[in-house]
Amino acid sequence: MNRLKEFLNYLEKEKNYSKETIRAYKGDLEDFLSFLEKKQLSLEEIEVFHLREYFSELKNRGFKASTLMRKISAVKSFLRFLSKTGYLPSKAYVKFNFGRSPKRLPYVPLEEEINNLIDNLSEENFLELRKKAIFEIFYGCGLRVSEVANLKVGDLSLEAGFLKVRGKGNKERLVPMNKKAQRVLEKYLMEREKFLKALSIYTDYLFINQRGKKLSTRWIFEIIRKEGERYKLFRLHPHALRHAFATHLLNAGMDLRSIQELLGHSSLATTEKYTQIQYDYLLKVYMTSHPRAKSEKSSK
């Protein structure tokens, strides 16, 4: 359907959605259009009760809450797009509230857990240095996985201690690097140059695979996940390191506005979620650290 292609193109070009999100939305909307086809309904004929019927059907199919809300969001965004671009008349369902999913606080590893992991990473060869540099940038700079994948050598200012990041909407921001990250990156860049020279390949992308090509977000996820498992951090992923970056800075006394700038959030409201995470995190620290908070079994 041409309308669906136009919408997906809009998400990619105008909204800068990730490929993973666009792929998920495509599947969600193809499912919705299939429902309309079974009901012999055109998009112009949709009313609120049709949407209620569709979402009731999704619930009966046993989707978890987060998936269900994504599917609802996909349909609402699609219909809103069609209304704004004149393909559909403006109807009540465009503003209809189908409810919100219950908010779950994201997973944030403890400072000692992350520091222990990173400090014990090897620096023996190119691949080990790449891994350590990736961890240092995630935890030390709070970047998104797409931002790490798209970093280029020219984005680094090691002497000044900054890196340039292109975030959502191609907005650029400067993020400081700590001394440990600078040191590891200096070593990694030297090994990277030797590695590329041996392959007779040139690329400006900072993180590369064994063929000298840009490292994909999927492989970055895998690197983080596998290393997390080695240290019994089974929920570790790139965004958990970004959450840790923000939460640990907040615990250290940094103000929300500064954290907002570092994370590249366009709205302070998005950053404010870390005040909620902070209380959950502090409770976790207390329960694992205070001698009177430990279980009787662990204290024997």
C-alpha positions in Angstrom: 0.0 0.0 0.0 1.4 3.4 -1.1 0.1 5.2 2.0 2.0 2.8 4.3 5.2 3.3 2.3 4.8 7.0 2.6 4.3 6.8 6.3 7.3 4.6 6.9 9.4 6.9 4.7 8.1 9.8 6.9 9.3 8.0 10.0 12.7 7.4 8.5 13.3 10.8 6.9 11.4 13.3 9.0 11.2 11.6 12.5 14.6 9.8 12.3 13.2 6.6 13.8 15.6 3.7 14.0 15.4 0.9 11.5 14.3 -1.5 14.2 11.3 0.7 15.2 10.3 1.2 11.5 10.5 -2.5 11.0 8.3 -3.1 14.0 5.8 -0.4 12.9 5.7 -1.9 9.4 4.7 -5.3 10.8 2.2 -3.8 13.2 0.5 -1.8 10.4 0.4 -4.7 8.0 -1.4 -6.6 10.7 -3.9 -3.7 11.1 -4.5 -3.4 7.4 -5.1 -7.2 7.2 -7.7 -6.8 9.9 -9.4 -4.0 7.8 -9.3 -6.2 4.7 -11.0 -9.1 6.6 -13.7 -6.7 7.7 -14.0 -5.3 4.2 -13.3 -1.8 5.5 -11.4 1.0 3.8 -9.3 3.4 5.8 -11.9 6.1 5.1 -14.7 4.0 6.8 -12.9 3.5 10.1 -14.7 4.5 13.3 -13.7 4.4 16.9 -15.6 1.1 17.5 -13.6 -0.6 14.7 -10.4 0.4 16.5 -11.8 -0.9 19.9 -12.6 -4.2 18.2 -9.1 -4.5 16.7 -7.3 -3.7 20.0 -9.6 -6.1 21.8 -8.6 -8.8 19.3 -4.9 -8.0 19.9 -5.4 -8.4 23.7 -7.0 -11.8 23.1 -4.0 -12.8 21.1 -1.9 -12.6 24.3 0.5 -9.8 23.4 2.4 -8.4 26.4 1.6 -4.9 27.5 4.6 -3.2 26.0 4.0 -4.8 22.6 0.3 -4.0 22.7 1.0 -0.3 23.4 3.5 -0.2 20.6 0.9 -1.6 18.2 -1.6 1.0 19.4 0.9 3.7 19.0 1.7 2.6 15.4 -1.9 2.6 14.4 -2.6 6.0 16.0 0.5 7.6 14.4 -0.4 6.2 11.0 -4.0 7.5 11.2 -2.8 10.9 12.5 -0.3 11.1 9.6 -3.1 10.3 7.1 -5.3 12.9 8.6 -2.6 15.6 8.6 -1.6 14.9 5.0 -5.2 15.1 3.9 -5.7 11.4 3.0 -8.3 11.0 5.7 -10.9 13.4 7.2 -10.1 14.5 10.7 -12.1 12.2 13.0 -12.5 11.7 16.8 -10.4 8.5 16.7 -7.3 10.5 15.8 -7.3 11.9 19.4 -8.9 8.9 21.0 -7.0 7.8 24.1 -6.6 4.0 24.2 -4.8 4.0 27.5 -1.2 3.9 28.6 1.0 1.1 29.5 2.1 0.9 33.1 5.5 2.5 33.5 8.3 0.2 34.5 11.6 1.7 35.7 14.5 0.7 33.5 17.3 -1.5 34.7 20.3 0.4 36.1 23.4 -1.6 37.1 25.3 -0.5 40.2 28.4 1.7 40.0 30.7 -1.0 41.4 29.3 -3.6 39.0 30.0 -1.5 35.9 33.4 -0.3 37.2 34.4 -3.8 38.1 33.5 -5.0 34.6 35.3 -2.2 32.7 38.4 -2.3 34.9 38.8 -6.0 34.2 38.5 -5.8 30.4 41.6 -6.8 28.6 43.7 -4.4 26.4 45.8 -7.1 24.8 44.7 -6.8 21.2 42.6 -4.8 18.7 39.3 -6.6 19.5 39.8 -6.4 23.2 40.6 -2.7 23.0 37.6 -2.1 20.8 35.4 -3.7 23.4 36.8 -1.7 26.2 36.6 1.6 24.3 32.9 0.8 23.5 32.2 0.3 27.2 34.1 3.4 28.2 32.1 5.6 25.7 28.7 4.1 26.7 29.2 4.5 30.4 31.5 7.6 30.3 29.5 9.6 27.8 25.9 8.3 28.0 25.5 7.8 24.2 22.7 5.9 22.4 23.7 2.8 20.5 23.1 4.4 17.1 25.3 7.3 18.2 28.2 5.0 19.1 27.8 3.1 15.8 28.0 6.3 13.8 30.9 7.9 15.6 33.8 8.8 13.3 37.5 9.3 14.1 37.1 13.0 13.3 34.4 13.3 16.0 37.1 12.8 18.7 39.1 15.6 20.3 41.2 13.5 22.6 43.5 16.4 23.7 40.5 18.6 24.6 38.7 15.7 26.1 35.5 15.9 24.0 33.6 14.0 21.4 31.1 15.3 18.9 27.8 13.4 18.7 25.1 13.5 16.1 21.9 12.6 17.9 18.2 12.4 17.0 17.2 14.8 14.2 20.9 15.1 13.3 21.4 17.5 16.2 25.0 17.8 17.2 26.3 18.1 20.8 29.7 18.0 22.5 30.1 15.4 25.3 33.1 15.4 27.6 35.3 12.3 28.0 36.9 11.2 31.2 40.7 10.4 31.4 40.2 6.6 31.4 38.2 6.8 28.2 40.7 9.1 26.6 43.6 6.7 27.4 41.8 3.6 26.1 40.7 5.4 22.9 44.3 6.5 22.3 45.5 2.9 22.5 42.5 1.7 20.4 43.2 4.2 17.6 46.8 3.1 17.3 45.7 -0.6 17.0 42.9 0.4 14.7 45.3 2.1 12.3 47.6 -1.0 12.2 44.5 -3.2 11.6 43.2 -1.2 8.7 46.7 -0.8 7.2 47.0 -4.6 7.2 43.7 -4.9 5.4 44.5 -2.0 3.0 41.2 -0.4 3.8 40.3 3.1 4.9 37.2 4.2 6.8 36.5 7.1 9.1 34.1 5.1 11.3 35.5 4.7 14.8 34.3 1.2 15.6 34.9 -1.3 12.8 34.4 -5.1 12.4 37.0 -7.6 11.4 36.5 -6.8 7.7 37.2 -3.1 8.3 33.5 -2.1 7.9 31.4 0.0 10.3 30.3 -2.0 13.3 26.6 -2.6 13.3 24.3 -1.7 16.2 23.4 -5.4 16.4 27.0 -6.4 17.0 27.4 -3.6 19.6 24.4 -5.1 21.5 26.0 -8.5 21.3 29.3 -7.2 22.7 27.6 -5.6 25.6 25.3 -8.6 26.3 28.0 -11.2 26.2 30.3 -9.3 28.5 27.4 -8.6 30.9 26.7 -12.3 31.1 30.3 -13.0 32.0 29.8 -10.8 35.1 26.3 -12.1 35.9 24.7 -8.9 34.6 22.1 -10.7 32.5 20.0 -7.6 31.8 22.9 -5.5 30.6 22.5 -3.7 27.2 23.6 -0.4 25.7 20.7 1.6 27.0 21.2 0.2 30.5 24.7 1.8 30.4 23.1 5.1 29.3 20.7 4.9 32.2 23.6 4.1 34.5 25.5 7.2 33.2 22.6 9.5 33.9 21.6 7.9 37.3 25.1 7.8 38.7 25.7 11.5 37.7 22.4 12.5 39.4 23.5 10.6 42.5 26.8 12.5 42.4 24.9 15.8 42.5 24.8 16.9 38.8 21.7 19.0 38.0 19.1 17.7 35.6 19.6 20.4 33.1 23.2 19.5 32.6 22.3 15.8 32.3 19.7 16.7 29.7 22.4 18.4 27.6 24.8 15.5 27.9 22.1 13.0 26.9 20.8 15.1 24.0 17.2 15.2 25.2 15.1 17.9 23.6 12.8 18.1 26.6 13.7 18.2 30.3 10.6 16.1 31.0 12.4 13.1 29.3 15.3 13.6 31.6 13.2 13.9 34.7 12.4 10.1 34.6 15.9 9.7 36.2 14.7 11.3 39.4 12.3 8.3 39.7 15.0 5.8 38.8 17.3 7.4 41.3 15.1 6.4 44.3 14.7 2.9 43.0 18.5 2.7 42.4 19.3 4.1 45.9 17.1 1.5 47.5 18.9 -1.2 45.5 22.3 0.2 46.7 21.0 0.2 50.3 19.7 -3.3 50.1 23.0 -4.7 48.8 25.3 -2.5 50.9 23.9 -1.9 54.4 24.8 -4.7 56.8 21.4 -4.6 58.4 19.6 -4.8 55.1 21.2 -8.0 54.0 19.3 -11.3 54.5 20.1 -13.5 57.5 21.3 -16.2 55.2 23.9 -13.9 53.6 25.1 -12.5 57.0 25.9 -16.0 58.5 
